Amino acid sequence: DDPAATEPGKQVLRSLFGNSSFLGQLALADPAFLGRLVEAGPEEMLRQALAETSAADASEDEATIMARLRRMRQRVALLVALADIAELWTVEQVTGALSDFAEAALDATTRFLLQMAERNGQIRLDGNTDNAGLVVLGMGKLGARELNYSSDIDLIVLYDADKAMACGLETPGTFFVRLTRSLVKIMADRTADGYVFRTDLRLRPDPGSTLLAISG
């Protein structure tokens, strides 16, 4: 049976196309996902979206992960908005889902960049990116798990210089500043698929004189 032909399905679609042309465009661009969403519900589709966001693929390059994260951003925006409009989720569930996606996207991007650096011989991680001594700390609304639809994400990037040097980095500061710039590019650069999150690093102490990545 077509889930959209049921009365609840019709109500969801009326809410979607009647409230936002942007959401309507997302739905029309990915009708198969919309069908699964109406049938399976937002909780299950969020679980799947977070799993796909976090998935590691050794064959990915920068362009591929940027496209994948932007596609998942569109899907999460659609499912969260539908759950919100249909009053299936509370405000806390809406902001929590958006925050969960931001954390998954940041984790995937950080792991990708470290794994790429290891493949290029820049750092030795023995396959475990936790060895790098890198911490990407969410501040502001992300830290409080209160992201809304238009929120940017405030970050502070910290690293353990001793741990990084044990992984073969002669100049950890230079390496992690460059990695942080790449992190912001993957998350925030606008492409044909949009962007993942606008990313702000200005909450670090004395942003005018400190590096983008700080030795902790």
C-alpha positions as CSV (number, residue, x, y, z in Angstrom):
1,D,0.0,0.0,0.0
2,D,1.1,3.6,-0.7
3,P,1.6,5.2,2.8
4,A,0.9,8.6,1.3
5,A,-2.6,7.4,0.4
6,T,-3.5,6.9,4.1
7,E,-5.1,9.8,5.9
8,P,-2.1,10.3,8.2
9,G,0.2,10.2,5.2
10,K,-2.0,12.8,3.4
11,Q,-1.9,15.0,6.5
12,V,1.9,14.8,6.6
13,L,2.2,15.8,3.0
14,R,-0.3,18.6,3.3
15,S,1.7,19.9,6.2
16,L,5.0,19.6,4.3
17,F,4.0,21.3,1.1
18,G,1.8,23.9,2.8
19,N,4.4,25.2,5.2
20,S,7.7,25.4,3.3
21,S,8.7,25.6,-0.3
22,F,12.2,24.6,0.8
23,L,11.0,21.4,2.4
24,G,8.8,20.7,-0.6
25,Q,11.8,20.9,-2.8
26,L,13.7,18.5,-0.6
27,A,10.8,16.1,-0.7
28,L,10.5,16.3,-4.5
29,A,14.3,15.8,-4.9
30,D,14.3,12.6,-2.9
31,P,10.8,11.0,-3.2
32,A,12.1,7.5,-2.3
33,F,13.3,8.8,1.1
34,L,10.1,10.6,1.7
35,G,8.2,7.4,1.1
36,R,10.3,5.5,3.5
37,L,10.0,8.3,6.0
38,V,6.2,8.4,5.9
39,E,6.1,4.6,6.2
40,A,8.8,4.0,8.8
41,G,8.5,7.1,10.9
42,P,11.1,9.8,11.9
43,E,12.8,7.9,14.7
44,E,13.8,5.0,12.4
45,M,14.8,7.2,9.6
46,L,16.9,9.4,11.9
47,R,18.7,6.3,13.2
48,Q,19.5,5.3,9.6
49,A,20.6,8.8,8.7
50,L,22.9,9.1,11.6
51,A,24.4,5.6,10.8
52,E,25.0,6.6,7.2
53,T,26.5,10.0,8.3
54,S,28.9,8.2,10.6
55,A,29.9,5.4,8.2
56,A,33.5,5.3,7.3
57,D,34.6,4.6,3.7
58,A,38.3,4.3,3.0
59,S,37.7,5.1,-0.7
60,E,36.1,8.5,0.0
61,D,37.9,11.7,-1.1
62,E,37.0,15.2,0.0
63,A,34.4,15.9,-2.7
64,T,32.7,12.6,-1.9
65,I,32.4,13.1,1.8
66,M,31.2,16.7,1.3
67,A,28.4,15.5,-1.1
68,R,27.4,12.7,1.3
69,L,27.2,14.9,4.4
70,R,25.2,17.5,2.5
71,R,22.8,14.8,1.3
72,M,22.3,13.6,4.8
73,R,21.8,17.1,6.0
74,Q,18.9,17.5,3.6
75,R,17.4,14.2,4.7
76,V,17.7,15.1,8.4
77,A,16.2,18.6,7.8
78,L,13.3,17.0,6.1
79,L,12.5,14.3,8.6
80,V,13.0,16.6,11.6
81,A,10.8,19.2,10.1
82,L,8.1,16.7,9.3
83,A,8.2,15.3,12.9
84,D,8.0,18.9,14.1
85,I,5.2,20.1,11.8
86,A,3.1,16.9,12.5
87,E,3.7,17.4,16.3
88,L,5.2,14.0,16.6
89,W,8.2,15.4,18.5
90,T,8.8,17.8,21.3
91,V,11.0,20.8,21.0
92,E,13.7,18.8,22.9
93,Q,13.5,16.0,20.4
94,V,13.8,18.4,17.5
95,T,16.9,20.2,18.9
96,G,18.3,16.9,20.1
97,A,18.0,15.3,16.6
98,L,19.7,18.3,15.0
99,S,22.5,18.2,17.6
100,D,22.9,14.5,17.1
101,F,23.4,15.0,13.4
102,A,25.9,17.8,13.9
103,E,27.9,15.6,16.2
104,A,27.8,12.7,13.8
105,A,28.9,14.9,10.9
106,L,31.8,16.4,12.9
107,D,32.9,13.0,14.0
108,A,32.8,11.6,10.4
109,T,34.7,14.6,9.1
110,T,37.4,14.5,11.8
111,R,38.0,10.8,11.3
112,F,38.1,11.2,7.5
113,L,40.8,14.0,7.8
114,L,42.9,12.0,10.2
115,Q,42.6,8.8,8.2
116,M,43.6,10.7,5.0
117,A,46.6,12.2,6.8
118,E,47.6,8.7,7.9
119,R,47.3,7.4,4.4
120,N,49.5,10.3,3.2
121,G,52.2,9.4,5.8
122,Q,51.7,12.6,7.8
123,I,50.7,10.9,11.1
124,R,50.8,7.4,12.6
125,L,47.6,6.3,14.2
126,D,47.7,2.5,14.0
127,G,44.1,2.7,12.6
128,N,42.8,4.4,15.7
129,T,42.0,8.1,15.2
130,D,41.7,8.6,19.0
131,N,45.5,8.3,19.2
132,A,45.9,11.7,17.6
133,G,45.1,13.6,20.8
134,L,42.5,15.8,19.0
135,V,39.4,17.1,20.6
136,V,36.7,19.0,18.7
137,L,34.6,20.7,21.4
138,G,31.0,21.9,20.7
139,M,30.1,25.2,22.4
140,G,27.0,27.4,22.5
141,K,23.8,25.7,21.2
142,L,25.6,22.6,20.1
143,G,27.2,22.1,23.5
144,A,23.8,22.6,25.1
145,R,22.1,20.3,22.5
146,E,19.8,23.2,21.5
147,L,20.5,23.5,17.8
148,N,17.6,24.8,15.7
149,Y,17.1,24.8,12.0
150,S,19.3,27.8,11.2
151,S,21.9,27.5,13.9
152,D,25.6,27.6,13.1
153,I,28.0,25.5,15.2
154,D,30.5,27.0,17.6
155,L,33.7,24.9,18.0
156,I,36.9,25.0,19.9
157,V,39.6,22.6,18.5
158,L,42.2,21.4,21.1
159,Y,45.1,18.9,20.7
160,D,47.6,17.2,23.0
161,A,51.0,18.1,21.5
162,D,52.8,15.3,23.3
163,K,50.4,12.6,22.1
164,A,50.5,14.0,18.6
165,M,54.3,14.0,18.5
166,A,54.2,10.4,19.7
167,C,52.2,9.7,16.5
168,G,55.0,11.1,14.3
169,L,54.1,14.8,14.1
170,E,57.1,17.1,14.2
171,T,55.0,20.3,14.2
172,P,51.5,19.4,15.7
173,G,50.4,23.1,15.7
174,T,50.8,23.5,11.9
175,F,49.2,20.1,11.3
176,F,46.1,20.7,13.4
177,V,45.6,24.3,12.2
178,R,45.6,22.9,8.6
179,L,43.2,20.1,9.6
180,T,40.9,22.6,11.3
181,R,40.7,24.7,8.1
182,S,39.8,21.5,6.2
183,L,37.2,20.6,8.8
184,V,35.6,24.0,8.3
185,K,35.7,23.7,4.5
186,I,34.0,20.3,4.5
187,M,31.3,21.5,6.9
188,A,30.6,25.0,5.8
189,D,31.6,25.6,2.1
190,R,28.5,26.0,0.0
191,T,28.3,23.7,-3.0
192,A,25.6,22.8,-5.4
193,D,24.2,20.6,-2.6
194,G,24.3,23.4,0.0
195,Y,26.3,23.2,3.2
196,V,26.3,21.1,6.3
197,F,26.6,23.7,9.0
198,R,28.0,27.2,9.2
199,T,31.0,26.8,11.5
200,D,32.3,29.4,13.9
201,L,35.7,29.2,15.7
202,R,35.6,32.6,17.3
203,L,34.6,31.4,20.8
204,R,38.2,30.2,21.5
205,P,40.1,32.4,23.9
206,D,41.3,35.6,22.3
207,P,40.5,34.6,18.8
208,G,42.4,37.6,17.3
209,S,45.7,36.2,18.5
210,T,45.3,32.5,19.1
211,L,45.6,29.8,16.4
212,L,42.6,27.9,15.1
213,A,43.7,24.8,17.0
214,I,45.0,25.2,20.5
215,S,47.4,23.0,22.4
216,G,45.6,21.8,25.5
